[in-house]
Amino acid sequence: MIVIDDQLLLATLSDTDPPDIEAAVGRGEVFTTGSWYYRLGRAATAGSGSGALSGRFRALEEPVRRRVVAALEELPPQIGLVSLRTLVPVMQALAVSRPLNFLNAEALGAALLLDATIAVTVDAPLLRAGAADLSVDYRVIS
């Protein structure tokens, strides 16, 4: 199982994901978080185009952008999303050395529940430290 960030979610929805993520999607082993799903949705529908995520979205060809927006309106079934009803109790019980924001707690909680790797496109030191504290596999995929 893999929990992917917003950039990898965009790559997956636009069919430009790395081969290992693509294969995991085919096996039904890819999840994202509500926070990363929301951030991509905002970047796609209200982003300026000058940010890293909205710029990458805007750089896609129009038919691909339309397909991504449609997929964001109803996340494809092959992309899993853990309910906050299940996730929040795990998030609030995380035993880590540094305080976490919601985004990081959600990713770590999902990874623990799913026994998954967290895959991100940009290293996030707080998330990496939390993953190390919890023995969660953490990968940066560029």
N, C-alpha and C positions, 0 to 999 in steps of 0.2 A: 504494500500500500504506500501511496505517496500523497502528501498534502502539498499542493502547489500554490504559489503566490499569484498575484494579479497579473504580472507579466507573463508567466507561464500559462495562466488561464487564457489570456489573449492569444498566445501562440497556439494553444490547443483549439480554441474556437475558430481561429483563422487558418487552421491546418498548416501551421508553420512550426509546430512543436518539435523538439529534439526527438530522435528515433526512440530513445528509451521511454520517454513520456508517452509518445504515440502508442507504443506497444502496451504500456500499462493501461492507457485509456481503453484499448481494445479488450483487455482482460477485466475491465471494470474495477481497476485498482487505484483510480485517481479521484481525489477529493480536493475541495478547496474550502475556504472558510467564508462565513458571511461577510466579514470585513473585507477580504480580498475581492469577493464577488461584488460587493457594493462599490469599492474603489474603482474597479474596472467599469462598472455600469455608469458611474459618475463621469469618468474620463471619456467614455464613449458618447454620452448624451449631453454633457455640459462642460466638458473640458475645453481649455483654450487652444489646445494643439501645441502649446509651447512646453508643456511638462513632459517628463519621460514617458509616462503611460499614454496620455492623450496624444502626444506627438507620434508615438508608435502606432496608435490606432488611426490617426489621420493619414499616416503614410500608406496605409493599406488602400488597395483599389476599391472603388465605390461598391461593386458587387460583394466584395469580401466584408466591407464595413457593414453593409445591410445584413449579411448573414450573421455577423457577430452580434449586432444589435438584436436581431430576432432570437438568437441563442441566449442573450442576456435577459430577454423578456420571459423566457421559459428555459431554464438551464437544462441542457440535454441530460437524459437519464444516465448516460455513461459517466457523468461527472457527479460524484457524490458530495453531499453537504449534510453535515451532522446538525441535528436540531439543537437549538440553544437550550431546550428543556433537558436534554441529555448532557450537554456540554458545560453549562454554567456550574453545576455542582463540582465537576472535575476542575474547572478553571479556578474556582475559589479555594480549592484545596491544594493547589500546586505548591510544592515545597522547593523554592528556588532562593538563591542567595541575594538577588536584586529584585526590587519591585517591578512588576510587569504592567504594561498598558494593556488595554483590551485586545488589540490586534495580536500581540505576542502571546497573551494568555490563551486566546482562542486557538491559535495555531498549535501551541504546545498541548493544550487539552485534547484537540482533535487527534494529534499524533499519538498521544498516549492511549486514547480510546481505541484507535484503529491499529495500534502497533505499527505505525507508519513512519516513513522518512519525511522530513520537511525539506522541500526543494524550493529554493529562492533564486532570483536572478542577481540580486545585490546582497552582499553580506550585511547582516544586521547584528551588530555585536550583542545587543541585549537578548535577541532571540537565540543567537548562537550560545551565549552563556547559559540561558535557561535550558536549552537543549542538552548542553553538557551536564548541568546539574541533575537532569532527569534521565540521563542516558538515552536520549532520543537522537537518532541519526539525523544529521543536518548536512545538506549539500548545497553548494552554490553552483548553479548551472548558468554559464554565460552564453 
